[in-house]
Amino acid sequence: MTVSTSKPLAAAPHRHPHALRAVLMMIGASGFFVANDAVAKYVSQILPSAQLIVMRSAIVVLLMLLLAWHQGVLRRVPQLAHPRVLARSATDALGTAMYLFSLFQLPLANATAINQGAPLFMTLFAVLFLHEKASPMRWAAVGVGFAGVLLVVRPTGEGFNAWALLCLAGTLLHALRDLLTRRLDPTLPSTVATLSSALALGLLAALLLPMQGVKPVTLPTLGLITLGAGFLCGAFLLLIGGLRLGEISLLAPFRYSGLLFAVLLGYLVWGHVPDMWGLLGIALLVVSGLLVMRGERGRARRAAAGAQPG
């Protein structure tokens, strides 16, 4: 699954014919984000956190510049200085930094559960600020999905501390970032937006290098960082592409699909198998997505019927 990153970022909020494609992009982005998180958490045990983030950001910047050159959109790079692009990039960088630093300290289940609260804030922000209409079914789907998240990860009380609050703050900023994405220039390539976010995060982490120091990097570690950067690039591109095609309140519940990838990764890498409660949570996540898609199909049918002459 690919997305043409030279296409514009924003879209009309009611482009229902592209709903399925937008949903698939959101699911793909969630899977790549989980893979990136796993790599980052592992490498954080080897390198200082700031050094890891700076190196990964540098690789993402290089990849995005190469992609922009391939697409012939290098001339659009100066648009990084546009106030709306800067606002989105700063919000994204700060939210990502908060999440990563908390991820490195919290149990993975706790950080995952907190981060999965983003769809709740996304739907709320979309209704309040973008004036998107979220039906009762969509709100129910978001609630069902979050209940499924809690059943799968069942975060323990010991993990909710100052780091958990930092993770929650990062989650709020990520929801705000998605809101700002819809306010960007419709002709801005998503490659440029991704490049801007990577630059901002790298610069932010670089401020912490004098305090944390740096360590020598082995070739295998560099390979892992590069792999994580590749996952991150794919996640950003799919996320922006999905937000460009579909409504935030429609896509929000499908962020929970990342938890399915997390369960699969846990089984393949560490041999972890969900118990009964975990399987029930996964079922609720699936129900959440089906509720939204059922409502969207009915909405599209009603719109098509209303457009018929007669």
WOPENOR-V259812 format. One record per residue. N is the residue number from 1. PHI is phi in degrees with one decimal (NA if undefined). OMEGA is omega in whole degrees, -180 to 180 (none if undefined). BURIAL is + if it has 24 or more other ideal C-beta (glycine too) atoms within 12 Angstrom, else -. Layout:
N_PHI_OMEGA_BURIAL, N_PHI_OMEGA_BURIAL
This chain:
1_NA_-177_-, 2_-130.0_177_-, 3_-136.0_179_+, 4_-77.9_-174_-, 5_-81.9_175_+, 6_-90.0_179_+, 7_-83.2_-177_+, 8_-66.7_-176_+, 9_-84.0_-171_+, 10_-91.0_180_+, 11_-150.8_173_+, 12_-62.2_-172_-, 13_-69.0_-177_+, 14_-119.9_-179_-, 15_-85.5_-173_-, 16_-64.6_-180_+, 17_-58.1_-178_-, 18_-99.3_-175_+, 19_-61.1_-178_+, 20_-63.5_179_+, 21_-62.8_179_+, 22_-63.5_179_+, 23_-64.2_179_+, 24_-62.8_177_+, 25_-64.8_179_+, 26_-65.2_178_+, 27_-64.5_178_+, 28_-61.9_178_+, 29_-61.7_180_+, 30_-62.3_178_+, 31_-63.6_179_+, 32_-67.7_178_+, 33_-63.3_178_+, 34_-63.3_179_+, 35_-61.7_178_+, 36_-64.0_179_+, 37_-61.7_-180_+, 38_-62.6_179_+, 39_-64.8_-177_+, 40_-63.4_-179_+, 41_-64.0_179_+, 42_-66.6_-177_+, 43_-69.0_179_+, 44_-64.9_175_+, 45_-81.3_-178_-, 46_-108.0_-176_-, 47_-118.1_172_+, 48_-58.3_-174_+, 49_-58.3_-178_+, 50_-63.5_179_+, 51_-62.2_178_+, 52_-59.6_-177_+, 53_-66.3_179_+, 54_-63.5_-179_+, 55_-64.5_180_+, 56_-64.4_179_+, 57_-63.6_179_+, 58_-63.1_179_+, 59_-67.1_178_+, 60_-62.1_178_+, 61_-59.9_179_+, 62_-61.5_180_-, 63_-62.3_-179_+, 64_-69.4_177_+, 65_-64.9_177_+, 66_-63.3_179_-, 67_-66.9_178_+, 68_-63.8_177_+, 69_-64.5_-180_-, 70_-62.7_-178_-, 71_-85.2_-179_+, 72_74.0_-179_-, 73_-115.5_178_+, 74_-59.4_-179_-, 75_-65.0_-180_-, 76_-88.5_-178_+, 77_-57.4_178_+, 78_-57.0_178_-, 79_-68.2_174_+, 80_-58.3_-177_+, 81_-82.6_179_-, 82_-65.8_-176_-, 83_-54.0_-179_-, 84_-70.3_177_+, 85_-67.2_179_+, 86_-62.7_-180_-, 87_-63.6_179_+, 88_-64.9_-178_+, 89_-65.7_179_+, 90_-64.5_178_+, 91_-63.4_180_+, 92_-64.1_-178_+, 93_-63.1_-179_+, 94_-66.1_179_+, 95_-64.0_180_+, 96_-66.8_179_+, 97_-61.6_179_+, 98_-60.9_-179_+, 99_-65.0_-177_+, 100_-65.0_-179_+, 101_-64.4_176_+, 102_-74.4_178_+, 103_-59.7_-179_+, 104_-69.3_-176_+, 105_-108.5_-177_+, 106_-86.3_166_+, 107_-57.8_-175_+, 108_-57.1_-179_+, 109_-62.4_-179_+, 110_-65.7_180_+, 111_-62.4_179_+, 112_-63.8_-179_+, 113_-62.2_-180_+, 114_-64.6_-178_+, 115_-64.5_179_+, 116_-74.3_173_+, 117_-76.6_-178_+, 118_-55.8_180_+, 119_-58.3_178_+, 120_-62.2_180_+, 121_-70.4_178_+, 122_-60.5_-180_+, 123_-63.7_179_+, 124_-62.2_180_+, 125_-63.1_-179_+, 126_-63.3_180_+, 127_-72.0_-175_+, 128_-75.0_-170_-, 129_-108.6_179_-, 130_-98.8_179_+, 131_60.0_173_-, 132_-75.7_-179_+, 133_-96.0_177_-, 134_-104.7_-179_+, 135_-71.5_175_-, 136_-55.0_179_-, 137_-65.2_179_+, 138_-66.0_178_+, 139_-62.1_178_+, 140_-63.4_180_-, 141_-63.2_178_+, 142_-63.1_179_+, 143_-64.4_178_+, 144_-62.6_179_+, 145_-62.6_180_+, 146_-67.7_175_+, 147_-61.0_177_+, 148_-63.3_177_+, 149_-58.5_-178_+, 150_-64.4_179_+, 151_-68.8_-179_+, 152_-72.4_-173_+, 153_-91.6_-180_+, 154_37.9_-178_+, 155_-60.6_-179_+, 156_-84.4_-178_-, 157_-62.9_-176_-, 158_-67.6_-178_-, 159_-84.9_-176_+, 160_-89.8_-179_-, 161_-139.8_180_-, 162_-60.7_178_-, 163_-64.6_178_+, 164_-66.1_177_+, 165_-65.1_177_-, 166_-63.5_178_+, 167_-64.2_178_+, 168_-64.1_178_+, 169_-62.0_177_+, 170_-63.8_178_+, 171_-64.2_177_+, 172_-61.3_-180_+, 173_-66.9_177_+, 174_-66.2_176_+, 175_-65.4_177_+, 176_-66.0_176_+, 177_-58.2_-180_+, 178_-65.7_175_+, 179_-65.9_-180_+, 180_-66.5_178_+, 181_-58.0_-179_+, 182_-72.8_-178_+, 183_-100.1_-179_+, 184_-76.8_176_+, 185_-54.5_-178_+, 186_-59.1_-178_-, 187_-95.0_-177_-, 188_-71.6_178_+, 189_-63.8_179_+, 190_-65.5_174_+, 191_-58.8_-179_+, 192_-68.3_178_+, 193_-64.1_178_+, 194_-65.3_177_+, 195_-58.8_-180_+, 196_-63.0_179_+, 197_-63.3_-180_+, 198_-64.8_178_+, 199_-61.4_-178_+, 200_-63.9_180_+, 201_-66.3_179_+, 202_-62.5_179_+, 203_-65.9_179_+, 204_-64.1_180_+, 205_-67.6_-180_+, 206_-61.6_179_+, 207_-64.8_-178_-, 208_-94.7_-178_-, 209_-58.5_180_-, 210_-60.5_-179_-, 211_-83.1_-176_-, 212_-94.6_-178_-, 213_78.2_180_-, 214_-131.9_178_-, 215_-127.6_176_-, 216_-61.3_-177_-, 217_-113.5_177_-, 218_-81.7_-180_-, 219_-62.8_177_-, 220_-60.6_178_-, 221_-64.9_177_+, 222_-61.9_178_-, 223_-62.8_178_-, 224_-64.9_179_+, 225_-62.6_179_+, 226_-64.0_178_+, 227_-61.2_178_+, 228_-61.6_178_+, 229_-63.2_177_+, 230_-63.8_176_+, 231_-59.8_-178_+, 232_-65.4_178_+, 233_-59.3_179_+, 234_-61.6_180_+, 235_-64.2_-180_+, 236_-60.8_-176_+, 237_-64.9_179_+, 238_-69.3_179_+, 239_-62.5_-179_+, 240_-64.9_178_+, 241_-62.6_178_+, 242_-65.7_179_+, 243_-65.7_179_+, 244_-70.4_-174_+, 245_-95.4_-172_+, 246_-126.8_178_+, 247_-70.8_179_+, 248_-60.9_-177_+, 249_-66.1_174_+, 250_-74.9_-173_+, 251_-78.6_-172_+, 252_-51.0_-177_+, 253_-61.7_-177_+, 254_-77.1_170_+, 255_-62.9_179_+, 256_-64.7_180_+, 257_-61.5_177_+, 258_-58.0_179_+, 259_-67.6_176_+, 260_-63.8_177_+, 261_-65.1_179_+, 262_-65.0_178_+, 263_-63.7_180_+, 264_-63.5_179_-, 265_-63.9_178_+, 266_-61.8_179_+, 267_-71.4_-176_-, 268_-68.3_-175_-, 269_-92.2_-174_-, 270_-112.9_179_-, 271_75.0_179_-, 272_-78.3_179_-, 273_-119.0_179_-, 274_-61.1_175_+, 275_-86.7_-176_-, 276_-60.0_-180_-, 277_-65.1_178_-, 278_-63.9_178_+, 279_-65.1_176_-, 280_-63.7_178_-, 281_-62.1_178_+, 282_-61.4_179_+, 283_-61.7_178_-, 284_-64.9_177_+, 285_-63.4_178_+, 286_-64.5_178_+, 287_-60.0_179_+, 288_-57.2_180_+, 289_-64.9_180_+, 290_-65.9_178_-, 291_-61.0_-179_+, 292_-66.5_-178_+, 293_-64.7_178_+, 294_-64.4_178_-, 295_-63.6_-180_+, 296_-68.2_178_+, 297_-64.2_178_-, 298_-64.2_179_-, 299_-65.1_179_+, 300_-66.0_179_-, 301_-64.6_179_-, 302_-65.9_179_-, 303_-65.3_180_-, 304_-66.6_179_-, 305_-66.1_180_-, 306_-69.7_-179_-, 307_-84.3_-178_-, 308_-72.3_179_-, 309_-69.1_174_-, 310_129.7_none_-
